[in-house]
Amino acid sequence: MDLRLVVIALTPAIAIGLAVYYTDRYDKEPAILLLKLYLLGAISVLPVIAVERALTYLNIFSGLLASAFTAFIVAGLTEEYFKRAIVLKTAYNSKHFNEKLDGIIYAVFASLGFATVENLMYVLGSYSFNPYVVLSRGIFSVPAHALLAVTMGYYLSLAKFAYNKNIENHYLKKALLIPVILHGCFDFILMANVPFLLSLFIPYVIYLWIINLKKLNQYYKDSKERYETPS
C-alpha cells in the first residue's frame, strides 16, 4: 500500500470536514456525534455497493438511457438515500439539532464518511496508476459529495423546524429528491460521453458551488443572529 496515495485520498475529506466544522462557530456540535455520522457514512459503502450491484442487473436500457439509469437510480438514489437515512436515524431527533445550520453539518459529515471510503477504493484500486483520476476525484468528486450534502442538510433543517407534519414530510422528501437529481446530473454528464454535455461539466460544478455556498451562508447567518440576539 502506497502511503502517499492514502494521504491523497484522505486529504480532501479532512479539509472539507474541518472547513464545515469551523463554519459552525456559535453552537458547535458534539465531536462524538459528528464522528458517529462520519463512521456510519463510511460503513454505508457496504450496503450501497450491494444495492448498486443489484440495481445494475435491472438496467435493461442501452445508450443514454442506460447512462441515465446508472447516474440517477443506481448511483444517485442509492447513495443519497443511505446518507439521508444515516442523518435521520442518528441526528435528526437529537437534542443537539437546535438550529438550521446543524442539518448541513450532519449531512456533510455523513457524506464525507462515504466519500472517504469511496475515494480510497478508487485511489488504491484499479486507478492507482492514474494520477489524473486521483487528482480529479480530489478536486471534483469528494467536494461534490459535500455540496450535495449541503442541499440535503438544508432541506432536512427545513423539515426539522417545520410548523406541521405535512410541511415536514414535504421537506423530508425534498431532502432526498433534490440531491438525487443534482447527483444524477453530475454523474450523467460524465457517463453519457457526449461532447456537448462534457462541455457543461465545469459550469455545472460552478453552479453547485454557488447554490450550496448560498445555502450554507444563509444558515450561518441564522446561527449568528440566533447567538447574538438576546434571549
TIVEXKOL-104509 format. One line per field, with one value per residue: residue number from 0; residue in three letters; x, y, z of N, C-alpha, C, O in turn. Coordinates in pm, whole numbers, always signed. Example, Ala and Ser with C-alpha at 12.3 -4.5 7.8 and 13.67 -1.06 7.14 Angstrom:
bati = (0	1)
rovo = (ALA	SER)
n_u = (+1319	+1285)
n_v = (-569	-225)
n_w = (+780	+708)
ca_u = (+1230	+1367)
ca_v = (-450	-106)
ca_w = (+780	+714)
c_u = (+1320	+1290)
c_v = (-330	+3)
c_w = (+780	+787)
o_u = (+1424	+1341)
o_v = (-332	+114)
o_w = (+846	+804)
This chain:
bati = (0	1	2	3	4	5	6	7	8	9	10	11	12	13	14	15	16	17	18	19	20	21	22	23	24	25	26	27	28	29	30	31	32	33	34	35	36	37	38	39	40	41	42	43	44	45	46	47	48	49	50	51	52	53	54	55	56	57	58	59	60	61	62	63	64	65	66	67	68	69	70	71	72	73	74	75	76	77	78	79	80	81	82	83	84	85	86	87	88	89	90	91	92	93	94	95	96	97	98	99	100	101	102	103	104	105	106	107	108	109	110	111	112	113	114	115	116	117	118	119	120	121	122	123	124	125	126	127	128	129	130	131	132	133	134	135	136	137	138	139	140	141	142	143	144	145	146	147	148	149	150	151	152	153	154	155	156	157	158	159	160	161	162	163	164	165	166	167	168	169	170	171	172	173	174	175	176	177	178	179	180	181	182	183	184	185	186	187	188	189	190	191	192	193	194	195	196	197	198	199	200	201	202	203	204	205	206	207	208	209	210	211	212	213	214	215	216	217	218	219	220	221	222	223	224	225	226	227	228	229	230)
rovo = (MET	ASP	LEU	ARG	LEU	VAL	VAL	ILE	ALA	LEU	THR	PRO	ALA	ILE	ALA	ILE	GLY	LEU	ALA	VAL	TYR	TYR	THR	ASP	ARG	TYR	ASP	LYS	GLU	PRO	ALA	ILE	LEU	LEU	LEU	LYS	LEU	TYR	LEU	LEU	GLY	ALA	ILE	SER	VAL	LEU	PRO	VAL	ILE	ALA	VAL	GLU	ARG	ALA	LEU	THR	TYR	LEU	ASN	ILE	PHE	SER	GLY	LEU	LEU	ALA	SER	ALA	PHE	THR	ALA	PHE	ILE	VAL	ALA	GLY	LEU	THR	GLU	GLU	TYR	PHE	LYS	ARG	ALA	ILE	VAL	LEU	LYS	THR	ALA	TYR	ASN	SER	LYS	HIS	PHE	ASN	GLU	LYS	LEU	ASP	GLY	ILE	ILE	TYR	ALA	VAL	PHE	ALA	SER	LEU	GLY	PHE	ALA	THR	VAL	GLU	ASN	LEU	MET	TYR	VAL	LEU	GLY	SER	TYR	SER	PHE	ASN	PRO	TYR	VAL	VAL	LEU	SER	ARG	GLY	ILE	PHE	SER	VAL	PRO	ALA	HIS	ALA	LEU	LEU	ALA	VAL	THR	MET	GLY	TYR	TYR	LEU	SER	LEU	ALA	LYS	PHE	ALA	TYR	ASN	LYS	ASN	ILE	GLU	ASN	HIS	TYR	LEU	LYS	LYS	ALA	LEU	LEU	ILE	PRO	VAL	ILE	LEU	HIS	GLY	CYS	PHE	ASP	PHE	ILE	LEU	MET	ALA	ASN	VAL	PRO	PHE	LEU	LEU	SER	LEU	PHE	ILE	PRO	TYR	VAL	ILE	TYR	LEU	TRP	ILE	ILE	ASN	LEU	LYS	LYS	LEU	ASN	GLN	TYR	TYR	LYS	ASP	SER	LYS	GLU	ARG	TYR	GLU	THR	PRO	SER)
n_u = (+84	+60	+151	+140	-66	-281	-283	-337	-592	-736	-708	-882	-1142	-1086	-1004	-1236	-1418	-1309	-1332	-1610	-1680	-1565	-1714	-1939	-1958	-2082	-2242	-2130	-2138	-2145	-1840	-1836	-2081	-2058	-1844	-1963	-2156	-1986	-1845	-2056	-2136	-1911	-1924	-2158	-2095	-2082	-2356	-2446	-2290	-2386	-2659	-2634	-2513	-2716	-2917	-2793	-2820	-3080	-3081	-3192	-3160	-3008	-2736	-2783	-2998	-2930	-2707	-2834	-3002	-2811	-2680	-2881	-3045	-2907	-2663	-2717	-2977	-2944	-2708	-2765	-2996	-2908	-2731	-2906	-3068	-2892	-2851	-3114	-3165	-2964	-2911	-3127	-3334	-3195	-3114	-2928	-2967	-3053	-3061	-3074	-2836	-2720	-2830	-2706	-2439	-2449	-2533	-2322	-2103	-2181	-2188	-1920	-1793	-1879	-1774	-1501	-1429	-1512	-1341	-1093	-1119	-1116	-866	-679	-739	-806	-740	-511	-275	-315	-264	-426	-690	-684	-630	-851	-1065	-1016	-1048	-1302	-1496	-1509	-1556	-1802	-1974	-1990	-2108	-2358	-2453	-2486	-2713	-2893	-2887	-2984	-3257	-3334	-3316	-3516	-3729	-3705	-3762	-4016	-4357	-4573	-4673	-4724	-4580	-4328	-4295	-4299	-4058	-3878	-3898	-3798	-3540	-3429	-3500	-3402	-3113	-3070	-3139	-2950	-2713	-2747	-2740	-2475	-2328	-2434	-2358	-2089	-2094	-2238	-2082	-2096	-1992	-2103	-2240	-2027	-1893	-2042	-1977	-1787	-1915	-2147	-2047	-1952	-2196	-2311	-2141	-2203	-2484	-2492	-2308	-2446	-2667	-2537	-2425	-2656	-2769	-2560	-2569	-2816	-2753	-2564	-2721	-2900	-2734	-2639	-2863	-3035	-3183)
n_v = (-120	+215	+477	+743	+764	+702	+923	+1124	+1044	+1079	+1347	+1546	+1504	+1544	+1812	+1944	+1865	+1989	+2256	+2289	+2223	+2433	+2637	+2632	+2827	+2924	+2750	+2477	+2138	+1824	+1649	+1372	+1297	+1389	+1232	+981	+1003	+1032	+786	+604	+686	+604	+325	+276	+237	-34	-153	+14	-60	-321	-278	-119	-297	-484	-326	-263	-492	-467	-282	-249	-101	+79	+273	+624	+610	+398	+509	+719	+578	+452	+677	+830	+649	+403	+507	+781	+777	+557	+617	+872	+813	+642	+814	+1015	+856	+787	+1034	+1086	+874	+900	+1168	+1341	+1355	+1434	+1613	+1803	+1903	+2190	+2419	+2558	+2539	+2310	+2088	+2088	+2052	+1792	+1634	+1674	+1557	+1287	+1234	+1280	+1070	+853	+938	+936	+662	+567	+715	+615	+355	+395	+528	+350	+130	+2	+233	+337	+376	+590	+918	+1128	+1051	+1027	+1293	+1428	+1322	+1420	+1692	+1719	+1499	+1426	+1686	+1729	+1540	+1655	+1902	+1824	+1721	+1952	+2062	+1855	+1869	+2125	+2107	+1911	+2052	+2243	+2070	+1972	+2197	+2262	+2380	+2209	+1861	+1791	+1979	+1917	+1652	+1711	+1854	+1660	+1479	+1636	+1660	+1428	+1399	+1631	+1626	+1377	+1434	+1636	+1492	+1288	+1435	+1528	+1286	+1184	+1364	+1300	+1025	+994	+1053	+1244	+1501	+1768	+1765	+1712	+1952	+2107	+2039	+2170	+2430	+2333	+2228	+2464	+2591	+2421	+2480	+2753	+2763	+2608	+2719	+2952	+2852	+2748	+2982	+3125	+2979	+2999	+3271	+3276	+3127	+3294	+3523	+3411	+3356	+3608	+3755	+3874	+3664)
n_w = (+0	-93	+97	+36	-148	+14	+185	-2	-77	+158	+226	+89	+207	+479	+478	+386	+584	+814	+737	+721	+982	+1130	+1034	+1182	+1415	+1646	+1795	+1842	+1728	+1907	+1911	+1919	+1813	+1550	+1468	+1481	+1279	+1061	+1063	+1028	+778	+636	+673	+539	+277	+224	+223	+18	-205	-239	-301	-529	-706	-735	-851	-1088	-1239	-1313	-1506	-1801	-2018	-2296	-2434	-2394	-2219	-2054	-1929	-1796	-1620	-1460	-1353	-1219	-1076	-995	-885	-789	-647	-470	-316	-205	-64	+144	+277	+369	+533	+738	+870	+951	+1128	+1317	+1397	+1355	+1545	+1762	+2061	+2019	+1771	+1711	+1562	+1229	+1082	+1175	+1045	+796	+874	+986	+765	+587	+723	+737	+466	+394	+521	+368	+119	+169	+197	-52	-215	-133	-229	-505	-541	-433	-572	-895	-1024	-927	-1061	-1219	-1217	-1291	-1245	-967	-897	-1011	-871	-617	-662	-777	-724	-441	-318	-448	-330	-76	-137	-236	+0	+147	+27	+92	+377	+410	+341	+523	+759	+720	+731	+993	+1151	+1076	+1071	+1082	+1042	+775	+624	+717	+617	+348	+309	+394	+187	-21	+70	-11	-283	-429	-389	-519	-784	-846	-804	-991	-1231	-1224	-1245	-1484	-1684	-1705	-1758	-1995	-2210	-2413	-2615	-2603	-2358	-2185	-2208	-2047	-1793	-1613	-1585	-1458	-1218	-1104	-1072	-876	-661	-621	-557	-328	-150	-102	+36	+263	+367	+424	+639	+816	+877	+1003	+1230	+1348	+1403	+1580	+1794	+1864	+1922	+2200	+2444)
ca_u = (+0	+135	+101	+113	-199	-377	-288	-406	-733	-800	-694	-999	-1249	-1041	-1005	-1376	-1476	-1261	-1389	-1751	-1686	-1534	-1822	-2032	-1879	-2154	-2302	-2068	-2196	-2055	-1748	-1871	-2193	-2006	-1763	-2057	-2211	-1878	-1817	-2171	-2126	-1807	-1975	-2270	-2043	-2110	-2490	-2458	-2233	-2477	-2779	-2597	-2490	-2848	-2986	-2725	-2879	-3212	-3062	-3219	-3154	-2882	-2704	-2802	-3093	-2853	-2627	-2925	-3045	-2697	-2649	-2987	-3104	-2806	-2572	-2780	-3081	-2891	-2612	-2830	-3091	-2837	-2680	-3018	-3111	-2797	-2880	-3245	-3159	-2859	-2904	-3247	-3410	-3103	-3134	-2827	-3017	-3133	-3059	-3076	-2701	-2685	-2869	-2600	-2320	-2471	-2536	-2187	-2015	-2221	-2147	-1774	-1755	-1898	-1683	-1365	-1409	-1523	-1218	-987	-1138	-1069	-725	-597	-782	-757	-698	-396	-166	-355	-265	-534	-809	-663	-643	-987	-1155	-993	-1096	-1443	-1589	-1528	-1631	-1940	-2049	-2014	-2202	-2490	-2493	-2535	-2852	-2971	-2899	-3068	-3398	-3358	-3338	-3650	-3822	-3690	-3823	-4143	-4467	-4664	-4623	-4731	-4466	-4209	-4284	-4266	-3915	-3804	-3892	-3707	-3405	-3380	-3522	-3315	-2977	-3066	-3138	-2820	-2614	-2767	-2690	-2328	-2277	-2480	-2273	-1963	-2116	-2301	-1975	-2142	-1907	-2175	-2264	-1898	-1859	-2122	-1939	-1729	-2021	-2237	-1977	-1955	-2335	-2327	-2072	-2274	-2612	-2473	-2246	-2554	-2743	-2453	-2414	-2786	-2785	-2457	-2622	-2921	-2685	-2503	-2828	-2955	-2637	-2620	-2989	-3061	-3300)
ca_v = (+0	+339	+569	+873	+756	+709	+1064	+1197	+1005	+1128	+1491	+1629	+1491	+1608	+1957	+1990	+1844	+2095	+2383	+2293	+2222	+2566	+2728	+2629	+2900	+2975	+2643	+2361	+2007	+1734	+1577	+1230	+1282	+1406	+1113	+872	+1025	+1006	+642	+538	+716	+517	+188	+266	+195	-177	-174	+87	-145	-434	-230	-73	-414	-542	-236	-270	-603	-424	-183	-317	+1	+93	+409	+732	+567	+318	+603	+792	+487	+436	+803	+879	+544	+317	+586	+895	+741	+467	+684	+980	+751	+595	+931	+1076	+763	+798	+1156	+1072	+778	+931	+1306	+1422	+1373	+1467	+1741	+1896	+1960	+2302	+2531	+2509	+2506	+2175	+1990	+2085	+1991	+1647	+1571	+1679	+1459	+1154	+1224	+1271	+934	+773	+984	+896	+521	+557	+769	+518	+242	+436	+564	+232	+21	-11	+362	+387	+409	+705	+1037	+1218	+1007	+1064	+1438	+1471	+1284	+1514	+1825	+1722	+1400	+1440	+1810	+1715	+1473	+1754	+2003	+1760	+1709	+2084	+2067	+1763	+1924	+2246	+2066	+1841	+2155	+2297	+1969	+1967	+2314	+2290	+2412	+2096	+1734	+1789	+2055	+1837	+1543	+1772	+1885	+1535	+1425	+1720	+1632	+1315	+1418	+1732	+1572	+1271	+1499	+1702	+1385	+1223	+1524	+1527	+1160	+1164	+1445	+1228	+890	+994	+1063	+1332	+1621	+1886	+1753	+1727	+2094	+2168	+1986	+2274	+2523	+2268	+2223	+2601	+2611	+2351	+2558	+2879	+2746	+2547	+2819	+3042	+2782	+2743	+3118	+3162	+2917	+3057	+3399	+3243	+3086	+3414	+3606	+3342	+3368	+3748	+3815	+3844	+3578)
ca_w = (+0	-103	+199	-28	-207	+125	+227	-108	-74	+280	+241	+53	+306	+603	+457	+380	+716	+904	+692	+760	+1128	+1181	+994	+1296	+1513	+1762	+1875	+1780	+1753	+1980	+1823	+1918	+1720	+1415	+1439	+1458	+1146	+965	+1058	+967	+636	+581	+673	+444	+147	+207	+166	-109	-310	-260	-369	-663	-790	-765	-944	-1218	-1314	-1361	-1611	-1928	-2123	-2368	-2472	-2297	-2116	-1959	-1850	-1708	-1514	-1370	-1286	-1132	-991	-934	-801	-722	-549	-367	-227	-129	+29	+263	+350	+442	+638	+850	+945	+1013	+1238	+1413	+1445	+1329	+1669	+1870	+2130	+1969	+1645	+1763	+1468	+1091	+1034	+1220	+943	+695	+936	+999	+633	+529	+787	+691	+326	+386	+558	+247	+14	+204	+162	-197	-273	-106	-319	-638	-540	-404	-659	-1033	-1079	-850	-1154	-1300	-1133	-1331	-1173	-827	-886	-1045	-762	-508	-698	-815	-670	-296	-292	-496	-224	+30	-186	-236	+140	+190	-18	+175	+511	+401	+345	+649	+861	+697	+783	+1139	+1214	+1009	+1162	+1096	+988	+628	+573	+750	+521	+218	+304	+403	+51	-99	+118	-90	-427	-490	-402	-620	-916	-864	-814	-1119	-1337	-1215	-1300	-1622	-1772	-1725	-1811	-2127	-2310	-2521	-2608	-2558	-2214	-2117	-2205	-1941	-1662	-1527	-1545	-1363	-1089	-1051	-1028	-748	-558	-595	-487	-196	-63	-62	+141	+382	+419	+480	+771	+902	+924	+1100	+1353	+1407	+1457	+1697	+1902	+1902	+1967	+2341	+2465)
c_u = (+88	+75	+68	-26	-307	-394	-365	-556	-806	-804	-817	-1110	-1212	-1050	-1147	-1443	-1436	-1322	-1534	-1765	-1662	-1629	-1924	-1965	-1950	-2214	-2255	-2135	-2096	-1968	-1785	-1987	-2146	-1921	-1853	-2117	-2108	-1853	-1933	-2175	-2023	-1857	-2084	-2224	-2080	-2251	-2510	-2405	-2328	-2600	-2746	-2573	-2622	-2922	-2923	-2782	-3015	-3202	-3072	-3202	-3018	-2859	-2724	-2899	-3022	-2768	-2714	-2971	-2933	-2674	-2754	-3039	-2996	-2717	-2646	-2877	-3024	-2803	-2679	-2932	-3021	-2780	-2791	-3064	-3021	-2827	-3014	-3240	-3065	-2872	-3033	-3325	-3321	-3136	-3036	-2867	-3111	-3124	-3040	-2939	-2663	-2717	-2763	-2475	-2334	-2464	-2397	-2097	-2052	-2175	-1996	-1724	-1766	-1794	-1539	-1337	-1416	-1395	-1100	-996	-1089	-917	-635	-631	-722	-710	-574	-280	-193	-364	-377	-666	-800	-686	-786	-1086	-1139	-1052	-1247	-1532	-1615	-1599	-1776	-2026	-2085	-2116	-2344	-2543	-2542	-2681	-2940	-2993	-2986	-3215	-3430	-3385	-3475	-3756	-3823	-3767	-3952	-4254	-4565	-4609	-4623	-4612	-4336	-4188	-4246	-4116	-3829	-3791	-3794	-3561	-3345	-3385	-3423	-3170	-2966	-3059	-3002	-2708	-2623	-2715	-2538	-2272	-2313	-2394	-2144	-1983	-2165	-2199	-2020	-2063	-1979	-2199	-2134	-1855	-1935	-2075	-1885	-1834	-2117	-2175	-1976	-2094	-2360	-2260	-2152	-2400	-2593	-2398	-2349	-2637	-2665	-2443	-2544	-2803	-2677	-2506	-2733	-2860	-2625	-2608	-2887	-2864	-2630	-2747	-3014	-3187	-3400)
c_v = (+125	+442	+705	+876	+764	+853	+1147	+1168	+1066	+1280	+1573	+1624	+1559	+1760	+2012	+1976	+1953	+2229	+2396	+2298	+2362	+2674	+2740	+2695	+2922	+2865	+2510	+2230	+1918	+1653	+1430	+1203	+1294	+1286	+994	+882	+990	+855	+565	+564	+627	+373	+169	+228	+49	-202	-101	+2	-259	-391	-187	-191	-478	-458	-240	-382	-568	-323	-250	-223	-2	+240	+509	+693	+481	+407	+679	+705	+469	+561	+840	+774	+464	+396	+692	+856	+657	+541	+792	+924	+708	+711	+996	+987	+771	+920	+1143	+982	+823	+1069	+1385	+1451	+1404	+1602	+1847	+1961	+2074	+2428	+2477	+2471	+2362	+2070	+1976	+2017	+1839	+1578	+1568	+1574	+1316	+1131	+1208	+1134	+841	+808	+941	+753	+502	+605	+675	+399	+275	+454	+442	+115	+28	+121	+418	+430	+539	+831	+1133	+1182	+1047	+1213	+1484	+1436	+1379	+1650	+1827	+1627	+1417	+1571	+1801	+1645	+1572	+1858	+1947	+1745	+1842	+2100	+1977	+1820	+2048	+2208	+1985	+1941	+2220	+2200	+1968	+2079	+2357	+2308	+2297	+1975	+1731	+1863	+1979	+1726	+1594	+1796	+1761	+1470	+1505	+1696	+1510	+1347	+1515	+1683	+1461	+1331	+1563	+1600	+1318	+1305	+1523	+1402	+1143	+1242	+1370	+1092	+889	+998	+1137	+1462	+1745	+1882	+1770	+1873	+2168	+2129	+2094	+2379	+2462	+2260	+2361	+2634	+2544	+2429	+2684	+2857	+2691	+2638	+2922	+2980	+2780	+2880	+3165	+3106	+2963	+3189	+3377	+3206	+3205	+3503	+3543	+3359	+3511	+3815	+3778	+3762	+3644)
c_w = (+0	-7	+139	-90	-100	+171	+126	-105	+45	+288	+203	+158	+437	+591	+457	+515	+814	+866	+736	+912	+1184	+1130	+1107	+1416	+1645	+1851	+1817	+1821	+1826	+1883	+1811	+1822	+1576	+1373	+1408	+1318	+1038	+950	+996	+817	+568	+569	+568	+304	+120	+155	+34	-225	-344	-340	-512	-757	-830	-868	-1083	-1304	-1371	-1474	-1747	-2047	-2194	-2400	-2360	-2186	-2011	-1870	-1752	-1592	-1412	-1288	-1182	-1034	-919	-838	-721	-612	-436	-267	-143	-30	+158	+344	+432	+556	+760	+935	+1017	+1136	+1350	+1476	+1437	+1457	+1789	+1933	+2081	+1837	+1682	+1678	+1327	+1038	+1068	+1114	+836	+751	+941	+863	+569	+592	+748	+548	+311	+427	+438	+142	+41	+162	+12	-265	-252	-202	-460	-640	-519	-495	-797	-1093	-1010	-940	-1231	-1214	-1166	-1261	-1027	-808	-910	-935	-644	-535	-718	-733	-520	-262	-338	-393	-112	-13	-191	-94	+196	+150	+67	+314	+517	+415	+470	+761	+844	+747	+935	+1207	+1145	+1112	+1179	+1021	+836	+567	+600	+648	+382	+206	+322	+266	-35	-58	+50	-239	-490	-498	-507	-760	-944	-882	-950	-1235	-1342	-1282	-1447	-1721	-1806	-1792	-1955	-2240	-2436	-2511	-2557	-2408	-2135	-2108	-2096	-1801	-1568	-1490	-1443	-1224	-1024	-998	-893	-635	-522	-513	-346	-99	-17	+50	+272	+447	+483	+621	+868	+960	+1026	+1234	+1425	+1471	+1583	+1818	+1954	+1952	+2112	+2357	+2558)
o_u = (+178	-37	-23	-95	-412	-506	-447	-637	-924	-894	-855	-1166	-1296	-1097	-1176	-1516	-1520	-1360	-1576	-1850	-1732	-1625	-1986	-1919	-1884	-2234	-2331	-2182	-1975	-2017	-1768	-1990	-2189	-1926	-1824	-2128	-2140	-1842	-1911	-2212	-2045	-1835	-2101	-2307	-2106	-2266	-2584	-2469	-2349	-2641	-2822	-2608	-2639	-2981	-2991	-2790	-3061	-3303	-2974	-3226	-2927	-2951	-2687	-2885	-3052	-2759	-2674	-2977	-2958	-2650	-2720	-3072	-2993	-2699	-2639	-2861	-3052	-2823	-2654	-2952	-3070	-2780	-2772	-3094	-3069	-2829	-3025	-3303	-3086	-2846	-3048	-3376	-3366	-3181	-3058	-2808	-3233	-3174	-2995	-2927	-2585	-2641	-2734	-2412	-2242	-2396	-2360	-2021	-1964	-2128	-1949	-1623	-1676	-1732	-1464	-1235	-1336	-1347	-1018	-895	-1028	-848	-529	-562	-603	-648	-537	-196	-105	-463	-420	-743	-897	-753	-838	-1180	-1236	-1099	-1314	-1633	-1730	-1694	-1864	-2140	-2197	-2202	-2439	-2663	-2630	-2763	-3048	-3106	-3055	-3288	-3543	-3467	-3542	-3859	-3928	-3830	-3992	-4246	-4632	-4510	-4532	-4552	-4246	-4077	-4171	-4055	-3717	-3687	-3717	-3470	-3223	-3289	-3364	-3108	-2864	-2981	-2945	-2620	-2522	-2653	-2478	-2181	-2232	-2362	-2095	-1901	-2137	-2225	-1988	-2068	-1924	-2182	-2133	-1789	-1898	-2126	-1933	-1842	-2164	-2243	-1998	-2109	-2422	-2317	-2167	-2420	-2668	-2423	-2340	-2673	-2721	-2451	-2543	-2845	-2700	-2487	-2743	-2909	-2634	-2587	-2921	-2911	-2617	-2740	-3015	-3287	-3505)
o_v = (+138	+488	+774	+977	+825	+899	+1230	+1258	+1101	+1337	+1662	+1727	+1624	+1827	+2114	+2065	+2004	+2307	+2502	+2370	+2405	+2788	+2845	+2626	+2939	+2888	+2440	+2215	+1934	+1597	+1370	+1099	+1217	+1242	+915	+782	+927	+804	+470	+477	+579	+307	+59	+190	+11	-268	-148	-7	-292	-459	-216	-185	-521	-511	-220	-369	-630	-283	-302	-261	-76	+321	+484	+738	+492	+384	+701	+751	+470	+554	+877	+807	+458	+356	+693	+898	+683	+529	+802	+982	+735	+706	+1028	+1036	+764	+912	+1185	+1010	+787	+1086	+1486	+1562	+1401	+1694	+1966	+2061	+2057	+2533	+2364	+2380	+2300	+1975	+1865	+1936	+1767	+1476	+1470	+1508	+1232	+1023	+1132	+1086	+762	+720	+912	+724	+428	+543	+656	+349	+190	+402	+431	+13	+56	+122	+533	+510	+591	+849	+1211	+1269	+1097	+1255	+1568	+1510	+1415	+1717	+1924	+1671	+1421	+1569	+1860	+1685	+1571	+1897	+2016	+1755	+1845	+2145	+2017	+1821	+2072	+2270	+1991	+1915	+2249	+2241	+1964	+2058	+2473	+2258	+2288	+1985	+1675	+1816	+1977	+1707	+1529	+1763	+1756	+1413	+1448	+1710	+1491	+1325	+1485	+1697	+1451	+1285	+1546	+1618	+1294	+1252	+1519	+1409	+1094	+1192	+1376	+1050	+795	+952	+1099	+1528	+1820	+1982	+1836	+1913	+2279	+2180	+2107	+2416	+2532	+2283	+2374	+2697	+2603	+2441	+2715	+2923	+2725	+2634	+2972	+3048	+2808	+2892	+3235	+3177	+2967	+3217	+3451	+3247	+3217	+3554	+3613	+3375	+3533	+3919	+3659	+3787	+3587)
o_w = (+82	-26	+186	-84	-121	+193	+163	-127	+35	+350	+279	+194	+500	+682	+520	+558	+888	+954	+783	+964	+1276	+1176	+1125	+1508	+1748	+1970	+1750	+1934	+1810	+1785	+1705	+1756	+1490	+1258	+1318	+1247	+938	+839	+920	+738	+456	+468	+514	+220	+6	+52	-52	-329	-461	-434	-605	-875	-945	-962	-1183	-1426	-1467	-1531	-1801	-2162	-2156	-2393	-2245	-2073	-1892	-1749	-1637	-1478	-1291	-1167	-1069	-920	-796	-723	-598	-497	-319	-146	-23	+77	+267	+467	+549	+665	+873	+1057	+1133	+1238	+1466	+1595	+1505	+1474	+1903	+1864	+2099	+1796	+1685	+1718	+1309	+956	+997	+1095	+789	+683	+905	+848	+505	+520	+729	+513	+227	+375	+410	+82	-52	+99	-46	-360	-341	-250	-526	-728	-580	-495	-815	-1199	-1032	-900	-1299	-1143	-1081	-1222	-969	-713	-836	-910	-578	-444	-682	-679	-478	-184	-275	-371	-61	+66	-153	-71	+282	+230	+109	+364	+616	+492	+519	+849	+943	+799	+998	+1311	+1153	+1224	+1282	+948	+775	+470	+516	+597	+308	+105	+270	+232	-112	-140	+52	-313	-594	-603	-577	-844	-1052	-966	-1017	-1328	-1450	-1365	-1526	-1829	-1918	-1874	-2030	-2351	-2548	-2407	-2477	-2339	-2031	-2012	-2057	-1702	-1456	-1372	-1353	-1124	-903	-893	-804	-526	-404	-412	-255	+21	+95	+146	+378	+569	+584	+712	+989	+1078	+1124	+1339	+1547	+1582	+1679	+1930	+2075	+2017	+2145	+2289	+2587)
